[in-house]
Amino acid sequence: MRVVSPSTGGITDTHCRIVFEALSERLGQRFYVDGKPGAGGGISAQIAARSPADGYTLLFCIASLIVTNPFVYANNLYDTDRDFDPVALLAWAPFAILVRESLPARSMPELADYIRAHPGKVTFANVSPGSLAHLVGEQWLQTIGGRAEMVPYRSVPQTILALSGGEMDVFVAPIGEAKAGIAGGKIRGLGVTTAKRLEVLPDVPTLEEQGFPGFDVAGWYGVLAPKGTPRPIVDKLNRELNAVITNPAYRERVAGMGAVAAEPLSPEAFRESYRAEADHWAALIRKIGLKLE
């Protein structure tokens, strides 16, 4: 069985392989991961959407493929409802807001004050325009009534290096990379985007603790199948993937990478969840006028 993934390396690729190695052991079925990066992950979704709906191709899905890309890209390569059936939600992938050590802000309220005092001068690193990490930063700026300069970078490691070197002021980073960056000593973590503190960054407070109520945002990993995949196959995969994500070994392993294993959902509940998220991010994308070719 083929699993099309939007990544050929890094945490996303590792997470995908952890899931499908465990599923392979449960089913006695060989899975191979086919990484197809590009277009914000859209290449992988397009390839999966055009594959036969016979249960032998799946899409390892990151949140932005569903909840931001369709509204960001003028010519999106796929249509979520037309091209895919939901299978299972796997894990949540929160973010941390990082700043360079020399920035005179030691909390999110202090960062808000600094940004408002220097409108358009503070730089936010941005690895992928239109990604969830980018939009988390935009949402927070909207919340505080602040303006900043978004500066593109090619990769998360490059961005962490720029932040630690003092070239960049702020970066909304995936937790795994954030943890490593903070450990380096030249980056400060000001807040996490979840409702509760995270075990991997216990000393970094939530945004809600710091006066930003209701700010509970995370990316996620899930599995979709090409539209029309036989329902018995979808149901079996859903049961087996839910068994994988409730296994303590999986939960512990992905927690070490900064992810939080999801609670099991039916395919229908998974669809309801991502549709609600898509509505939220579509409104923000329209508000800031973001559109990519």
Secondary structure, DSSP 8 states (H G I E B T S, - for coil): -EEEES-SSHHHHHHHHHHHHHHHHHHT---EEEE---GGGHHHHHHHHTS-SSSSEEEEEEHHHHHTHHHHBTT-S--HHHHEEEEEEEEEEEEEEEEETTSS-SSHHHHHHHHHHSTTTSEEEESSTTSHHHHHHHHHHHHHT---EEEE-S-HHHHHHHHHTTS-SEEEEEHHHHHHHHHTTSEEEEEESSSS-BTTBTTS-BTGGGT-TT---EEEEEEEEETT--HHHHHHHHHHHHHHHTSHHHHHHHHTTT-EE-----HHHHHHHHHHHHHHHHHHHHHHT--B-
